[in-house]
Amino acid sequence: MRCQRNICVSADRRFIARATPSSSAAATLAGLIFSLPGLLLGPSLGAVIGELTDGRELTHATRVGVGTSLGLLFGTLAKLALCFAMLGPFALAFIIG
């Protein structure tokens, strides 16, 4: 796990509790009820709850939650970048040809 300025960039399996992935997934499914805010906040809150139920400290649980949020953000940005990278040549070929 790489941490810069005490903010974890990813939630590495060696440093997270066993309950964290399942509670994060459950919170994501529960977040479907609350639409977009629930889908964005659900995984992070689920990761924090999973860490706290395993008996970790609040600071560690918060770091895992922030890492989950950043992973969600950068994963979404990478998907958007790939989408535009595939759409660009198609649009160019459509306009030219």
Secondary structure as GFF3:
##gff-version 3
##sequence-region A 1 97
A	DSSP	beta_strand	3	4	.	.	.	ID=ss1
A	DSSP	beta_strand	7	8	.	.	.	ID=ss2
A	DSSP	alpha_helix	19	31	.	.	.	ID=ss3
A	DSSP	three_ten_helix	32	34	.	.	.	ID=ss4
A	DSSP	alpha_helix	35	53	.	.	.	ID=ss5
A	DSSP	alpha_helix	58	96	.	.	.	ID=ss6
###
